[in-house]
Amino acid sequence: MAPQFQDDSITIHKVKCGPYDNNAYLLVCPETNQSILIDTPQDPGALIEAAQQTDVQAVLITHNHFDHLAGFEEVTSAISAPVGIGGPDAEALSTPPARLLKEGDEITAGTLTLKAVATPGHTPGSTCFTIGNHLFSGDTLFPNGPGKSGSPEKLAQLIDSITSSLFVLADDTNIFPGHGDDGNLGEEKEKYAVYASKEHPADLAGDVEWLKS
């Protein structure tokens, strides 16, 4: 499997899984071959095969929506590693997680240190992960806009999470989202500035795009 990104410090494999264009990620330390797996979508066979070539130290879940958990039992049956998820989302797991993730928690694998960023809005326990100039954003942030929001209040919470916790990262940060294509954080900041300059209906929610909403 060709990596999505690779340098001397990290190898990132992006694995598309299932019918919902889900992305799962395998982060590998080049020095030790220890790794961290992010999300467990449906049809995870290729993900499991790649992960089994490494020494998996943790399985992390960005949030508790079914499409990110459809392969959870299959993955955790094949890979013996502690599971972490944001505390408010933990009840959705079929087995209790080893770790309830909160803001600033660190997850290590070899020389890799991944930091948890709490980003409530898409779900109460949505959690993004950062390492170097890489952001694994789950369904919190995509190229062109935030994840789907269930109400205007949830949209406001989601945008606050993005602006206060993600837009503080460097412009050259790579965005690796839970679905679809990769992105660049600097570009998203510019698109958001256009969105923020406009007035919006009080009932705005659901699928929002920075440049079209």
C-alpha positions in Angstrom: 0.0 0.0 0.0 1.4 3.4 -1.1 1.4 5.9 1.8 -0.7 9.0 1.6 2.2 10.9 3.2 5.7 9.9 4.3 8.8 11.5 5.6 11.5 10.6 8.1 9.2 11.1 11.1 5.9 9.5 10.1 4.2 7.3 7.5 0.5 8.0 7.0 -1.7 5.4 5.2 -5.2 6.5 4.2 -7.6 3.6 3.7 -11.0 4.2 2.1 -13.6 1.8 3.5 -17.2 1.0 3.0 -20.1 2.6 1.1 -19.9 6.0 2.7 -16.5 7.1 1.4 -15.1 6.7 4.9 -11.4 7.3 5.5 -9.5 5.4 8.1 -5.8 6.1 8.9 -2.8 4.2 10.0 0.0 6.3 11.4 3.3 4.4 11.5 6.6 5.3 13.3 9.4 4.6 10.8 11.9 3.8 13.5 9.9 1.2 15.5 7.0 0.2 13.2 4.7 1.0 16.1 1.4 2.5 14.9 -1.9 4.2 15.7 -5.1 3.4 13.9 -7.8 6.1 13.5 -11.5 5.0 12.9 -13.0 1.6 12.1 -15.4 1.9 9.1 -17.3 -0.8 7.3 -15.4 -3.3 5.2 -12.0 -2.8 7.0 -10.2 -5.7 5.4 -7.5 -3.6 3.8 -7.1 -1.6 6.9 -6.7 -4.6 9.1 -4.2 -6.1 6.6 -2.1 -3.0 6.7 -2.3 -2.6 10.4 -1.2 -6.2 11.0 2.1 -5.4 9.3 2.8 -3.0 12.2 2.7 -3.0 16.0 -0.6 -1.2 16.8 -0.5 0.7 20.0 -3.9 2.3 19.9 -7.2 2.3 18.0 -8.8 5.8 18.2 -12.3 6.7 17.2 -13.0 10.3 16.1 -16.7 10.1 17.0 -19.5 7.6 17.5 -21.5 7.7 14.3 -22.3 4.3 12.9 -20.3 4.7 9.7 -17.1 5.2 11.7 -17.9 2.2 13.9 -19.4 -0.3 11.4 -16.1 -2.2 11.3 -15.3 -1.8 15.0 -15.8 -5.4 16.2 -14.0 -6.8 13.1 -11.0 -4.5 13.7 -10.8 -5.0 17.4 -11.1 -8.7 17.1 -8.2 -8.8 14.7 -6.0 -6.2 16.5 -5.4 -6.3 20.2 -4.8 -2.7 21.1 -6.4 -0.3 23.6 -9.3 1.8 22.3 -9.7 5.5 22.9 -12.8 7.8 22.2 -14.1 11.1 23.5 -15.9 10.4 26.7 -19.4 11.7 25.7 -19.4 9.3 22.7 -18.2 6.2 24.5 -21.6 4.6 25.1 -21.9 3.8 21.4 -19.0 1.3 21.5 -19.9 -2.4 21.8 -17.2 -2.9 24.4 -16.0 -0.3 26.9 -12.9 1.7 25.7 -9.6 1.6 27.6 -9.4 5.3 27.5 -11.8 8.2 27.5 -10.1 10.9 25.6 -10.1 14.5 26.6 -8.6 17.8 25.5 -4.8 17.6 25.4 -4.4 13.9 25.9 -1.4 12.4 24.2 -1.2 9.0 22.5 2.2 7.6 21.7 3.6 5.0 19.3 7.3 4.8 19.0 8.5 8.3 18.3 5.0 9.5 17.4 3.0 11.6 19.8 -0.6 12.3 18.7 -2.5 14.9 20.6 -6.3 14.8 21.2 -8.3 18.0 20.5 -11.9 18.0 21.8 -14.2 19.5 19.1 -17.8 19.0 20.2 -20.6 19.9 17.7 -20.9 17.1 15.1 -21.3 14.9 18.2 -20.7 15.7 21.8 -17.5 13.7 22.0 -16.0 14.5 18.6 -12.3 14.4 18.8 -9.6 15.5 16.3 -6.0 14.5 16.5 -2.8 16.4 15.6 0.8 15.5 15.1 3.3 17.9 13.5 1.5 19.7 10.6 -1.1 16.9 10.2 -4.7 17.2 11.5 -7.0 14.2 11.5 -10.4 16.0 11.6 -13.0 13.2 11.6 -16.3 14.8 10.6 -15.5 18.1 12.4 -13.9 19.8 9.4 -13.7 19.0 5.7 -12.3 20.9 2.7 -15.0 23.5 2.1 -16.9 23.4 5.4 -17.8 21.9 8.8 -19.3 18.5 9.3 -23.1 18.1 9.3 -24.9 19.8 12.2 -28.2 18.7 13.7 -29.4 22.2 14.7 -28.4 25.8 14.6 -27.1 25.5 18.2 -25.0 22.5 17.1 -23.7 24.4 14.1 -22.6 27.3 16.4 -20.9 24.8 18.7 -19.2 23.1 15.8 -17.9 26.4 14.3 -16.7 27.5 17.7 -14.7 24.2 18.0 -13.2 24.8 14.5 -12.3 28.4 15.0 -11.0 28.1 18.6 -9.3 24.8 18.5 -8.3 24.0 14.9 -7.8 27.4 13.2 -5.1 28.1 15.8 -2.9 25.5 14.0 -0.4 26.5 11.3 -1.7 27.4 7.8 0.4 24.6 6.3 -1.4 22.0 8.3 -2.6 19.0 6.2 -6.3 18.1 6.8 -7.1 14.4 6.8 -10.9 14.2 7.2 -13.2 11.3 7.9 -14.6 11.3 4.3 -13.4 12.4 0.9 -10.3 14.3 -0.1 -7.5 15.9 2.0 -7.3 19.6 2.5 -5.2 22.5 3.7 -6.0 24.5 6.8 -4.8 27.8 5.5 -7.2 27.5 2.6 -10.1 26.6 5.0 -9.3 29.7 7.1 -9.7 31.9 4.0 -12.9 30.2 3.0 -14.3 30.6 6.5 -13.5 34.3 6.4 -15.8 34.6 3.4 -18.5 32.7 5.3 -18.1 34.8 8.4 -18.4 38.0 6.4 -22.0 37.1 5.4 -25.3 37.1 7.2 -27.0 33.7 7.6 -30.5 32.5 8.4 -31.1 31.9 12.1 -32.2 28.3 11.3 -29.1 27.4 9.3 -27.9 23.9 10.1 -27.2 20.6 8.3 -24.7 20.5 5.4 -23.0 23.9 5.4 -20.3 25.0 3.0 -18.1 28.1 3.7 -18.5 29.5 0.2 -22.0 28.5 -0.7 -24.0 28.9 2.5 
